[in-house]
Amino acid sequence: MSDIKPQVYKDERPAEYFAQFHERARKGVGWTYTFVRLLVTLPALLLYRTRAIGVENVPKSGPLLLAPNHFSQMDHFFIGLYLRRKVRFMAKSQLFGPPVLTYVFSHGGVFPVRRGHHDEEAFKTAYAILDQGGMLLVYAEGGRSRTGELGEVKPGIGRIALESGVPVVPVAIHGSAGVRSWKRLRFPKVTVQFGEPLAFTVEAEPSRERQLEVSGEIFARVRKMYTRLDEQGRRNVIRALREGLPSPEPGKSNYS
């Protein structure tokens, strides 16, 4: 993972700069989303051999949270590949700035969370999207894991789940840690598994400890799916689901 640029943990630009992107995000998604989706579909299918498991677990309508792990900047494209619904994304503010990318992000369903600050505006945008019946993706780890291993959860996904009360679908993305190897013409096989939705009773102003507790509960489902994919492989996980077998526990196999 040494070719990943060093993290910049604080965005010094004023909050006023990002107001335009929140305003745009609250209005909906433009044609840019569909255009970019068409551009990335072939590479995702042919080069990364991306396949999805459990798409039926994603409700076809209504407000929804997607809670995946995060290794690559391609992760949100991998997730949206097999979903008919448009996915909205909360992303670090440093991605906003370069004119072309900023246009794509702001018109393609992405809105910023101001890095290094307590950014309530990002949560207001998140709730506005959910109030409109949208599907919102928030990475449970807060940002990309830079170790090649699953990271630790942040409270954000737990807070949104508790304060909104909308269903939460845990998502395991396996293989995307190797996406940057394309520079060496090495393309990993990517699998996206959608788990069964979780539901949490609405809590007004939950404590940070409570937010972390719920984030941990959500990510435990992600970790379990990810570990099974890692140990058993995509084919065996799909086979077990098709044959109605109980999902193999980590460290074991239905076909050993």
PyMOL commands that set and color helices and strands:
alter all, ss='L'
color gray80, all
select helices_A, chain A and resi 15-25+31-47+55-57+75-80+93-95+99-107+120-131+156-164+176-184+208-232+234-242
alter helices_A, ss='H'
color red, helices_A
select strands_A, chain A and resi 51-53+64-68+87-92+110-113+135-137+168-174+191-194
alter strands_A, ss='S'
color yellow, strands_A
deselect
rebuild
show_as cartoon
